[in-house]
Amino acid sequence: MNKDQVKGAAKDVAGKVQEQVGKAIGSRKQQAKGLSKQAAGKVQKAYGDVKQATKDPEQR
């Protein structure tokens, strides 16, 4: 794993938590921020996956 995969996964989890907190307190703004953070995390993780695949082509 590389740092983009780890950071992306962490952002995704943090976004899920933020979304749930937003739901619990009734804040659509927090829910939207959480969803945005999840999307950014998934993109960063996907970038890390591609980077890893091109670095280690034998591990596919």
MILO-452574 format. One record per atom (N, C-alpha, C): z, x, y; atom name; residue in three letters; residue number from 1. Coordinates in Angstrom, 3 decimals, always signed. Layout:
@w = Z; u = X; v = Y; atome = CA; residu = ala; num = NUM
...
This chain:
@w = +0.000; u = +0.843; v = -1.187; atome = N; residu = met; num = 1
@w = +0.000; u = +0.000; v = +0.000; atome = CA; residu = met; num = 1
@w = +0.000; u = +0.878; v = +1.237; atome = C; residu = met; num = 1
@w = -0.642; u = +0.367; v = +2.262; atome = N; residu = asn; num = 2
@w = -0.641; u = +1.091; v = +3.522; atome = CA; residu = asn; num = 2
@w = +0.119; u = +0.291; v = +4.580; atome = C; residu = asn; num = 2
@w = +0.269; u = +0.896; v = +5.754; atome = N; residu = lys; num = 3
@w = +1.108; u = +0.265; v = +6.773; atome = CA; residu = lys; num = 3
@w = +0.538; u = -1.067; v = +7.264; atome = C; residu = lys; num = 3
@w = -0.771; u = -1.227; v = +7.278; atome = N; residu = asp; num = 4
@w = -1.347; u = -2.493; v = +7.712; atome = CA; residu = asp; num = 4
@w = -1.032; u = -3.618; v = +6.719; atome = C; residu = asp; num = 4
@w = -1.045; u = -3.310; v = +5.446; atome = N; residu = gln; num = 5
@w = -0.698; u = -4.314; v = +4.439; atome = CA; residu = gln; num = 5
@w = +0.761; u = -4.750; v = +4.592; atome = C; residu = gln; num = 5
@w = +1.645; u = -3.789; v = +4.800; atome = N; residu = val; num = 6
@w = +3.071; u = -4.081; v = +4.931; atome = CA; residu = val; num = 6
@w = +3.353; u = -4.851; v = +6.215; atome = C; residu = val; num = 6
@w = +2.815; u = -4.360; v = +7.336; atome = N; residu = lys; num = 7
@w = +3.040; u = -5.033; v = +8.615; atome = CA; residu = lys; num = 7
@w = +2.438; u = -6.435; v = +8.620; atome = C; residu = lys; num = 7
@w = +1.280; u = -6.584; v = +8.014; atome = N; residu = gly; num = 8
@w = +0.641; u = -7.892; v = +7.944; atome = CA; residu = gly; num = 8
@w = +1.465; u = -8.883; v = +7.142; atome = C; residu = gly; num = 8
@w = +1.979; u = -8.448; v = +6.017; atome = N; residu = ala; num = 9
@w = +2.817; u = -9.319; v = +5.194; atome = CA; residu = ala; num = 9
@w = +4.092; u = -9.693; v = +5.937; atome = C; residu = ala; num = 9
@w = +4.666; u = -8.738; v = +6.664; atome = N; residu = ala; num = 10
@w = +5.887; u = -9.007; v = +7.434; atome = CA; residu = ala; num = 10
@w = +5.625; u = -10.017; v = +8.543; atome = C; residu = ala; num = 10
@w = +4.493; u = -9.887; v = +9.234; atome = N; residu = lys; num = 11
@w = +4.145; u = -10.849; v = +10.287; atome = CA; residu = lys; num = 11
@w = +3.954; u = -12.245; v = +9.704; atome = C; residu = lys; num = 11
@w = +3.332; u = -12.311; v = +8.544; atome = N; residu = asp; num = 12
@w = +3.105; u = -13.602; v = +7.894; atome = CA; residu = asp; num = 12
@w = +4.436; u = -14.284; v = +7.578; atome = C; residu = asp; num = 12
@w = +5.368; u = -13.538; v = +7.018; atome = N; residu = val; num = 13
@w = +6.683; u = -14.095; v = +6.685; atome = CA; residu = val; num = 13
@w = +7.427; u = -14.504; v = +7.960; atome = C; residu = val; num = 13
@w = +7.400; u = -13.652; v = +8.973; atome = N; residu = ala; num = 14
@w = +8.073; u = -13.973; v = +10.230; atome = CA; residu = ala; num = 14
@w = +7.474; u = -15.231; v = +10.862; atome = C; residu = ala; num = 14
@w = +6.172; u = -15.372; v = +10.759; atome = N; residu = gly; num = 15
@w = +5.513; u = -16.562; v = +11.285; atome = CA; residu = gly; num = 15
@w = +5.926; u = -17.825; v = +10.549; atome = C; residu = gly; num = 15
@w = +6.085; u = -17.711; v = +9.232; atome = N; residu = lys; num = 16
@w = +6.528; u = -18.874; v = +8.443; atome = CA; residu = lys; num = 16
@w = +7.936; u = -19.288; v = +8.856; atome = C; residu = lys; num = 16
@w = +8.803; u = -18.295; v = +9.065; atome = N; residu = val; num = 17
@w = +10.168; u = -18.588; v = +9.503; atome = CA; residu = val; num = 17
@w = +10.145; u = -19.247; v = +10.877; atome = C; residu = val; num = 17
@w = +9.361; u = -18.684; v = +11.787; atome = N; residu = gln; num = 18
@w = +9.283; u = -19.236; v = +13.142; atome = CA; residu = gln; num = 18
@w = +8.744; u = -20.663; v = +13.124; atome = C; residu = gln; num = 18
@w = +7.754; u = -20.913; v = +12.293; atome = N; residu = glu; num = 19
@w = +7.204; u = -22.261; v = +12.179; atome = CA; residu = glu; num = 19
@w = +8.275; u = -23.240; v = +11.694; atome = C; residu = glu; num = 19
@w = +9.036; u = -22.856; v = +10.681; atome = N; residu = gln; num = 20
@w = +10.080; u = -23.728; v = +10.140; atome = CA; residu = gln; num = 20
@w = +11.201; u = -23.972; v = +11.155; atome = C; residu = gln; num = 20
@w = +11.550; u = -22.941; v = +11.909; atome = N; residu = val; num = 21
@w = +12.561; u = -23.111; v = +12.955; atome = CA; residu = val; num = 21
@w = +12.044; u = -24.088; v = +14.008; atome = C; residu = val; num = 21
@w = +10.783; u = -23.944; v = +14.363; atome = N; residu = gly; num = 22
@w = +10.178; u = -24.868; v = +15.320; atome = CA; residu = gly; num = 22
@w = +10.216; u = -26.303; v = +14.829; atome = C; residu = gly; num = 22
@w = +9.941; u = -26.495; v = +13.542; atome = N; residu = lys; num = 23
@w = +10.017; u = -27.846; v = +12.963; atome = CA; residu = lys; num = 23
@w = +11.445; u = -28.371; v = +13.017; atome = C; residu = lys; num = 23
@w = +12.402; u = -27.500; v = +12.699; atome = N; residu = ala; num = 24
@w = +13.806; u = -27.914; v = +12.650; atome = CA; residu = ala; num = 24
@w = +14.329; u = -28.330; v = +14.022; atome = C; residu = ala; num = 24
@w = +13.882; u = -27.628; v = +15.065; atome = N; residu = ile; num = 25
@w = +14.379; u = -27.959; v = +16.401; atome = CA; residu = ile; num = 25
@w = +13.436; u = -28.878; v = +17.164; atome = C; residu = ile; num = 25
@w = +12.328; u = -29.230; v = +16.541; atome = N; residu = gly; num = 26
@w = +11.380; u = -30.144; v = +17.168; atome = CA; residu = gly; num = 26
@w = +10.541; u = -29.515; v = +18.265; atome = C; residu = gly; num = 26
@w = +10.264; u = -28.234; v = +18.137; atome = N; residu = ser; num = 27
@w = +9.482; u = -27.524; v = +19.147; atome = CA; residu = ser; num = 27
@w = +8.077; u = -27.233; v = +18.636; atome = C; residu = ser; num = 27
@w = +7.128; u = -27.970; v = +19.155; atome = N; residu = arg; num = 28
@w = +5.733; u = -27.708; v = +18.760; atome = CA; residu = arg; num = 28
@w = +5.260; u = -26.339; v = +19.231; atome = C; residu = arg; num = 28
@w = +5.815; u = -25.878; v = +20.344; atome = N; residu = lys; num = 29
@w = +5.436; u = -24.559; v = +20.861; atome = CA; residu = lys; num = 29
@w = +5.833; u = -23.464; v = +19.871; atome = C; residu = lys; num = 29
@w = +7.043; u = -23.538; v = +19.327; atome = N; residu = gln; num = 30
@w = +7.492; u = -22.550; v = +18.341; atome = CA; residu = gln; num = 30
@w = +6.688; u = -22.657; v = +17.043; atome = C; residu = gln; num = 30
@w = +6.354; u = -23.882; v = +16.658; atome = N; residu = gln; num = 31
@w = +5.534; u = -24.066; v = +15.461; atome = CA; residu = gln; num = 31
@w = +4.180; u = -23.393; v = +15.647; atome = C; residu = gln; num = 31
@w = +3.579; u = -23.600; v = +16.822; atome = N; residu = ala; num = 32
@w = +2.267; u = -23.012; v = +17.102; atome = CA; residu = ala; num = 32
@w = +2.346; u = -21.486; v = +17.125; atome = C; residu = ala; num = 32
@w = +3.408; u = -20.954; v = +17.727; atome = N; residu = lys; num = 33
@w = +3.575; u = -19.499; v = +17.737; atome = CA; residu = lys; num = 33
@w = +3.721; u = -18.961; v = +16.314; atome = C; residu = lys; num = 33
@w = +4.445; u = -19.698; v = +15.485; atome = N; residu = gly; num = 34
@w = +4.612; u = -19.283; v = +14.096; atome = CA; residu = gly; num = 34
@w = +3.301; u = -19.287; v = +13.340; atome = C; residu = gly; num = 34
@w = +2.509; u = -20.320; v = +13.540; atome = N; residu = leu; num = 35
@w = +1.201; u = -20.388; v = +12.878; atome = CA; residu = leu; num = 35
@w = +0.290; u = -19.263; v = +13.355; atome = C; residu = leu; num = 35
@w = +0.347; u = -18.965; v = +14.642; atome = N; residu = ser; num = 36
@w = -0.456; u = -17.884; v = +15.195; atome = CA; residu = ser; num = 36
@w = -0.044; u = -16.545; v = +14.596; atome = C; residu = ser; num = 36
@w = +1.258; u = -16.337; v = +14.472; atome = N; residu = lys; num = 37
@w = +1.771; u = -15.091; v = +13.896; atome = CA; residu = lys; num = 37
@w = +1.358; u = -14.971; v = +12.425; atome = C; residu = lys; num = 37
@w = +1.356; u = -16.087; v = +11.710; atome = N; residu = gln; num = 38
@w = +0.928; u = -16.066; v = +10.309; atome = CA; residu = gln; num = 38
@w = -0.533; u = -15.654; v = +10.205; atome = C; residu = gln; num = 38
@w = -1.360; u = -16.220; v = +11.070; atome = N; residu = ala; num = 39
@w = -2.790; u = -15.890; v = +11.042; atome = CA; residu = ala; num = 39
@w = -3.006; u = -14.413; v = +11.347; atome = C; residu = ala; num = 39
@w = -2.300; u = -13.905; v = +12.355; atome = N; residu = ala; num = 40
@w = -2.429; u = -12.487; v = +12.707; atome = CA; residu = ala; num = 40
@w = -1.976; u = -11.604; v = +11.546; atome = C; residu = ala; num = 40
@w = -0.922; u = -12.007; v = +10.875; atome = N; residu = gly; num = 41
@w = -0.433; u = -11.239; v = +9.733; atome = CA; residu = gly; num = 41
@w = -1.418; u = -11.219; v = +8.586; atome = C; residu = gly; num = 41
@w = -2.033; u = -12.362; v = +8.324; atome = N; residu = lys; num = 42
@w = -3.021; u = -12.430; v = +7.236; atome = CA; residu = lys; num = 42
@w = -4.237; u = -11.571; v = +7.543; atome = C; residu = lys; num = 42
@w = -4.667; u = -11.566; v = +8.808; atome = N; residu = val; num = 43
@w = -5.815; u = -10.737; v = +9.203; atome = CA; residu = val; num = 43
@w = -5.461; u = -9.262; v = +9.050; atome = C; residu = val; num = 43
@w = -4.271; u = -8.874; v = +9.518; atome = N; residu = gln; num = 44
@w = -3.873; u = -7.477; v = +9.420; atome = CA; residu = gln; num = 44
@w = -3.736; u = -7.043; v = +7.961; atome = C; residu = gln; num = 44
@w = -3.194; u = -7.915; v = +7.119; atome = N; residu = lys; num = 45
@w = -3.063; u = -7.578; v = +5.700; atome = CA; residu = lys; num = 45
@w = -4.442; u = -7.436; v = +5.054; atome = C; residu = lys; num = 45
@w = -5.360; u = -8.328; v = +5.398; atome = N; residu = ala; num = 46
@w = -6.718; u = -8.242; v = +4.858; atome = CA; residu = ala; num = 46
@w = -7.393; u = -6.936; v = +5.293; atome = C; residu = ala; num = 46
@w = -7.173; u = -6.555; v = +6.535; atome = N; residu = tyr; num = 47
@w = -7.710; u = -5.285; v = +7.029; atome = CA; residu = tyr; num = 47
@w = -7.132; u = -4.129; v = +6.210; atome = C; residu = tyr; num = 47
@w = -5.839; u = -4.182; v = +5.956; atome = N; residu = gly; num = 48
@w = -5.203; u = -3.145; v = +5.142; atome = CA; residu = gly; num = 48
@w = -5.735; u = -3.123; v = +3.723; atome = C; residu = gly; num = 48
@w = -6.016; u = -4.319; v = +3.178; atome = N; residu = asp; num = 49
@w = -6.584; u = -4.397; v = +1.829; atome = CA; residu = asp; num = 49
@w = -7.951; u = -3.716; v = +1.773; atome = C; residu = asp; num = 49
@w = -8.773; u = -3.985; v = +2.781; atome = N; residu = val; num = 50
@w = -10.111; u = -3.373; v = +2.831; atome = CA; residu = val; num = 50
@w = -9.994; u = -1.874; v = +3.000; atome = C; residu = val; num = 50
@w = -9.103; u = -1.468; v = +3.881; atome = N; residu = lys; num = 51
@w = -8.896; u = -0.045; v = +4.113; atome = CA; residu = lys; num = 51
@w = -8.453; u = +0.653; v = +2.823; atome = C; residu = lys; num = 51
@w = -7.567; u = +0.016; v = +2.085; atome = N; residu = gln; num = 52
@w = -7.072; u = +0.574; v = +0.822; atome = CA; residu = gln; num = 52
@w = -8.194; u = +0.636; v = -0.220; atome = C; residu = gln; num = 52
@w = -9.009; u = -0.401; v = -0.274; atome = N; residu = ala; num = 53
@w = -10.090; u = -0.452; v = -1.257; atome = CA; residu = ala; num = 53
@w = -11.130; u = +0.637; v = -0.998; atome = C; residu = ala; num = 53
@w = -11.389; u = +0.912; v = +0.274; atome = N; residu = thr; num = 54
@w = -12.376; u = +1.954; v = +0.573; atome = CA; residu = thr; num = 54
@w = -11.792; u = +3.343; v = +0.381; atome = C; residu = thr; num = 54
@w = -10.481; u = +3.449; v = +0.488; atome = N; residu = lys; num = 55
@w = -9.823; u = +4.733; v = +0.297; atome = CA; residu = lys; num = 55
@w = -9.722; u = +5.099; v = -1.177; atome = C; residu = lys; num = 55
@w = -9.397; u = +4.112; v = -2.006; atome = N; residu = asp; num = 56
@w = -9.204; u = +4.331; v = -3.434; atome = CA; residu = asp; num = 56
@w = -10.163; u = +3.462; v = -4.246; atome = C; residu = asp; num = 56
@w = -11.441; u = +3.813; v = -4.303; atome = N; residu = pro; num = 57
@w = -12.392; u = +2.943; v = -5.006; atome = CA; residu = pro; num = 57
@w = -12.146; u = +2.841; v = -6.516; atome = C; residu = pro; num = 57
@w = -11.432; u = +3.790; v = -7.120; atome = N; residu = glu; num = 58
@w = -11.190; u = +3.726; v = -8.560; atome = CA; residu = glu; num = 58
@w = -10.139; u = +2.678; v = -8.937; atome = C; residu = glu; num = 58
@w = -9.303; u = +2.284; v = -8.000; atome = N; residu = gln; num = 59
@w = -8.205; u = +1.379; v = -8.297; atome = CA; residu = gln; num = 59
@w = -8.607; u = -0.093; v = -8.256; atome = C; residu = gln; num = 59
@w = -9.872; u = -0.394; v = -8.059; atome = N; residu = arg; num = 60
@w = -10.327; u = -1.787; v = -7.994; atome = CA; residu = arg; num = 60
@w = -10.320; u = -2.416; v = -9.328; atome = C; residu = arg; num = 60
